[in-house]
């Protein structure tokens, strides 16, 4: 990474394990300059939160290092965070109905893959929105999604990075399509689209690998057409597997970390779905998340230059990971 800024307050490794263009520890002087430019322009607009190098690099990578596009994405994200109330939400949200909701839509983080990344699992074939909406609301489901994204950023990924001894910014996602049929698509499309939009627009560059398992007949053919419209980098992260997925999945996730139902050997007491086991639960690697202590002062840059138009900061923070 380039020379650290005053925002770079990290207590975990900050060099990406693989030499990929635009990733921390592997940036060019031109890319470093764009980080500085983006930060400067955002400061002039009044932002002082989330201007650290790792965050700005994620937004820049998501927009192919187009500074103007990355700035628009960042500003839109901050506005959304302010409107959604993310900062307060992550500190106060209590998903009391979680165990009941999981009967109809299991979605959870569970241990790590062979690279040390958090493993995120969704069982899409279990979705029954009608049953869930008798227990909870779509709004609370999205609030839970956002809360989990915030917890992925801190404390999950920092804890995994400390344990692995290298920077980890993404997770390994397993989506079980068993039971998903054409007739179930319309009923869940609205929620899934909202969840996907939140992931892509406000939590960029969080997908490491995506395994779509138990893909129904014909799914691979459809995906072959769809991937022609996707970014090649994103396509390289996606693996579409049928019912014979176990060997490939176990090549990425150690058997002891993978729940038994997916071919692993893990059987957490009380069930893997509700255990939330991982380095973020291990005292040696986890630390209190920075969001746990709210900042006392509003995040506003007081510029001495009257020519710079100021605006109210949109940095009062309000996800299953996508690219």
Secondary structure, DSSP 8 states (H G I E B T S, - for coil): --S--TT---SS--SBSS--TTSTT---HHHHHHHHHHHHHHHHTT--SS-SHHHHHHHHHHTTT-HHHHHHHHHHHHHHHHHHTHHHHHHH---TTHHHHTTT--EEEEEE-TTS-EEEEEEGGG--HHHHTTTS-HHHHHHHHHHHHHHIIIIIHHHHHHHHTSB---EEEEEE-TT--HHHHHHHHHHHHHHHHHHHHHS-S-EEEEEEES--TTHHHHHHHHGGGS-HHHHTTEEE--S--HHHHHHHS-GGGSBGGGTS-B--TT-GGGT--SGGG-TTT----GGGS--SS------S-TTS-------S-------
